[in-house]
Every structure is written in structure tokens, then in C-alpha cells.
Amino acid sequence: MSEDDKPRGERTVKAKAKLPNAKNIRSPEFTPHGISGGSRSRGPRPSGKTAAQAKRQRRIGIAVAVVAVLAIAGGTTFYLTRPGPEIKATGALGTAPKVAIPKDLVPTGKLQVNTAIKGNGTKLANGDTALVKFTFYQWARSTDTNKPDESTNKKLSSSWERPAGQQVLPMTLGKTELKGLDKGLVGQTAGSRVILEIPPKEGFGQQGQQLGLSNTDSVVFVVDLLAAFGKNAEAQGTPKKLDDKDLPTVGANEPGKGPKVTIPKADPPEKMRVETLIEGTGRATTKDDVAVVNYKGLIWRDGKQFDSSWEDGSPATFPLNSTEGMTGFFKGLQGQKIGSRVMLVLPPKDGYGKDGNPQAGIKGTDHTVFLVDILGTMPK
């Protein structure tokens, strides 16, 4: 998907002209200083200019010649370096781009990356999660034998064409279906629009057949990187003191595991508890937000951890207006500032209900504890 193709144009032929040397010119063709060399026949009159005037005239002549040469060289340089056909994606970041793939541009068979809009946000590394909007195209050489240097393309999918709440998607680099997409986005910054040409060997593979791709088709991706979060991203703000000894204690972060949570040897509270352990500096969330979080969940009864986005290696997203189970989790995160760390203690009615979650070892009578770092919200 790259637009880094070399400029195209006709090959420039350099003209060569051998100027005659004065010593190779016979006397009838060349007379020094315009004098006849002793001949009685009258030649041209000697110049009436002074030496200074003649010198000044020579300088002017040289300057004119230099300007002419530079003009020719400049024109040649422009011709050789003028822009060739390229893939373009125009429009504002976050809005559906107008994508143009010229017919006289063909796939290179290599991963090509072009940053159409350069953002100044977080630089993405492998394992980071980006919030993106994207569209992608099938791109192949023309099968018309009369047009071997042309290409065809077809739009295959666009997140902009999904319902408004589903247009932004989390993408974790290193975990996508396309090796080329991962490689091409590493090092890009949040706030960027990136155009990628992904060759078949780094594309969808056999899964591409479901999209109508052959094993020789490239794909062109246009990706808007709206936000980015590190795989170990955590709360940033002001720590708040928690003095209740009957509530879990939270220790320092462990690499790849998040903070350590210790359940006390006490009965859990009867009612739902929401405690802010670190207060962020961002705006407060609302019920209409989709929160981007790192979290871990534990069972009060035995302290067993049953879930952790930190250990899964990427943040999770949750719509805070959800009414499908775990209602206490969603309500507890409403009104919290972005950047905060929140501890939720949920009785069964606010958590997994009377049926619990047998697969996770949660009984219908179990209280659950969640530690949640609110990293951000999905862009609207």
C-alpha cells in the first residue's frame, strides 16, 4: 500500500557535443584576433572597445551562458523527479477518506508504507493497541493482455460504513491477521493516516479466499490511527489513600501482570463498593462512553484471579451503558475521570448474578473484585 513508488517518466537521453579545439582549425577557418595574418586582403576592423569594456562584455556573456545551462539542468531535474502516479487518500483524519488508486500504477510485490497525515501522538510499538478506522482494497495487475501495465482495484471493507458506534476498532499490533499491517504500523504515531500496500506473502493468506482474493492479489489499507495505548498502560494521576482494612489492598505493578491485589480475611461488604485509588486528570466518563481499560478480576472467596487484560497483553473496551450482566461494573466506571484507577467490589446481584460463571470458578454467591485502570474512551 505504499505510495513510495519511484517517479515515472521517459528516460532522459543526455546529448553529447564535442566542441572543436582551436589548434585543430585550419587558418582559413580561424584567424586569431580577427586579423588577416599578413594578407593584403582587408579583413574585419579591429575592435574599438577598451580592454575594460571587452572584459565586461565577456563576463556578461559567461553569466548568460551559465543561466542558460542552469535553466536546462533545472528543467531536466524537474522532469526526472516530477511526481509519478501514487495512491492517495484525501479528507480529514477520522472521516471517510476519498481513495484513488491510479490504473497506471501496479503492485510492487513489496510492503510499502506512506504516512499521508503525520500525527504527534504516542508512537506505536509491537504489542501496543491502537484505536483505528480503516478501509481496504483488493489490488492486482490487469488480466487484460492488452493492458499489462495497468491495475484493477475493488473496495472490500470499510469501518466507516458500519454503524456509528462500531466504526472505531481496537487493533493490537502483533495480533492482527496481516503480518504486513503489523509491520507497517509499528513506529507510526497516533493522529496519523497511513496508506499501506501489503503483498500477498504478508497478507490474508488462505483466509483471503473468503474475501475473493487470489494468492497473487495485494491489498491496500488506509488506516486512521486515532489513539494508542501501550500493552502495560496504567492509570496516571493522584494517588488516593484508602483506610478501610476490610477492603482489598493494592500493591505495585508487576511487569505484564498489573498491580498485585490482596483480598483480606474478612467478609465482603453487603453492598457494592466503588473506590478511586488514583484520580486521573481527564474528563469524567459518561454512560454513553465506550471505555478503554486495563483490568483484572478476582474472587473474594479464595482470592483467585479469573481474568486480566494485562496478562492478555492488550487493553479491553466496554460500553458503559451496557445492561447485559455485570451492571455494577459498568455503572461503577461512569463518572470516573480518565486516567483513574478504580476498585469495584461487586455482590452477586451487581456482578455475575445467581448463576455465577462456572467456567471461571465463580459461584452464584460469590462477590467479585475488579481493579480497573481507565486509559481513555473510544473516539465518537
Helices and strands as residue ranges (DSSP letters): G 22-24, G 32-34, H 51-81, E 88-90, E 98-100, E 112-117, E 129-141, E 151-158, G 159-161, G 164-166, E 169-172, H 179-185, E 193-198, G 200-202, G 205-211, E 218-229, E 237-239, E 249-254, E 258-262, E 273-280, E 290-299, E 305-308, H 309-312, E 316-319, H 327-333, E 341-346, G 348-350, G 358-360, E 368-377
